[in-house]
Amino acid sequence: MKRIMYLVVLLACCMGVNAQTSTVYNRSSIKCLGVELDGSQTLRVLGYGRNRNDAKEQAMKNAVWAVIFDGIKDGVQGCNMRPLVTEVNAKERYEDYFNIFFSDNGAYHEYVSLRDTKKRSGGRHKDKIGYSYELTIRVLRPQLKARLQADNVID
């Protein structure tokens, strides 16, 4: 009987971990809204933080991270869905480079723009952790690709 109770508790804990993991996964939702003639991508990105500024920073980092490593999975046709870095284990290989690149006020700021964001267009939600904001962010993909090529991260 003790073993059965132990298994039930263990299964309940595992289900709780899965629920938390899916919540964290949804926080990185990114959708492509379009591509400009200069090659930049306009993305709708969700960012979480203690306040609006933290959420905005996180949304910009999420947008650049997705363009570099993950690729864009949702959005309109015509968006460049492939990530810039396709090398396996590139995150680990260039870890020092990307830690500096994505630091607060790091170089990633040069490749994002918030000029497409309209006032009060983003959703704002509060939960136990903090605030979430949905922002429209333009990622300067060609310039970002040129930077990664110049720094010998991609060919």
N, C-alpha and C positions, 0 to 999 in steps of 0.2 A: 504494500500500500504506500509506503514511504517513497519507493522508487517511482510509482505512478504520479504522485504529487510533485516529486522533483521534476519529472518530465513535463508536466503541465506548466509548472512555473518557468522552466527553461524555454518552452515554446512561447509562452506569453511574453517573455523578455525579448526573444528573437523577433516576434511580431512588432513589438514596440520599436526596436532598432530599425526595422524595415520602414515603419511609418515615418520615423525621423529622417531616414535617408531620403525618402521620396520627397519630403518637404524641402530639404536642402537642395535636391536636384531641381525642383521647380523654381528655385530662386535664380537660376541662371538662364531663364528663358530669354531667348534672343530671336528676333524676327527681322528679316530684311524687308525694308519698305521700298527700296529702289537703288539704282546705280546712277550716278551723275555722269556727265560726259567726260569729266576728268578722271574717271575710274574710281572715285570715292564711293563708299557704300553708306547709305542711310539706314540705320538700324534702330529698332525699338528695343530697349534694354531695361531690365529690372535690376535695381540696386538696393541693397539693404545696408543700414547703418544706424548708429545711435541718434543721428539727426540728419537733416537734409544734406549738409555738406559731405558727411561720411557716405551717405547713400549715393550721392552724385559721383564721388571719387570711385566708389566700388562699381558703379554702372559703367564708367569710362574704362576702368581696368577690365571688366568683364567683356566689353565690346572689343577691345584690342586683343585680349587673350583669345577670344573666339575666332577672330580673323587670323591670328597667328597659328594657333594650335588645333582648335576644334572644328573650324569651318562653320558655316551658317546652315542650319538644318531647316528652318522655316522661312517662308516669305514668298515674295512674288517671283515669277519667272524672270530670268535674265540676270539674277544675282550670281556673283561668283561664289559658289558654295564651298569650294575647296580651301583648305587651310594653306597658309603660306609655307609653313614648315611641315614637310611630310616625312622627314627622317624619323625613324623609330628611335625612341629614347632621347630625343633632342632636348626635352625638358630637363633630364638629368645631366646630359652631356654639357649643356650650356647653362647650368643652374646659376652659377655666379653672375653671368651676364644678365639673365632675366631677373634675378633678385634685385639688381641695381636698376634695371630698366623699369620694373614695376614698383619700385619703392614710392613712397609718398612724394609727390612733386617730381617724379622720375621723368625719364625721356619719353614715356608713352604719351605725356601731355601734348607733345608736338604733333601727334598724329590723330587727335580727336578734336571735334568741334561741336559745340552745343547750339550753334546758330540756327539750326532747324527746329529747336524746341520752342513751342509756343507757350506763353504763360498760361498756367492752370490747365495744360493739356494732359499732364501726367497724372496717373492715379497715385494717391497717397493712402497708405494703409498703416495702421499701427498694430503691432502684436506684442507679445511678451518680451521679445528681444529688442525691438526698436521700431524703426520706420522703414517702409519700402516705398520707393518712388520709381515710376516708370518714365523713362526719358527717351527722347529722340536724339540720337548721337550719330554724327557723321564721322566715319573712319577714313582717313586718307590712305587708302590701300596702296597706291603706286609709290608714294613717298616712304611708307613703312617697308615695302618690299625692297626699295633701293637701299634703305638703311640696313636692313638685315643682310643684303648682299655685300654692302661695303664693309660690314663687320664680320664677314665670312661665316655667318650662321647658316645661310642658304646659298646655293649655287646660282 
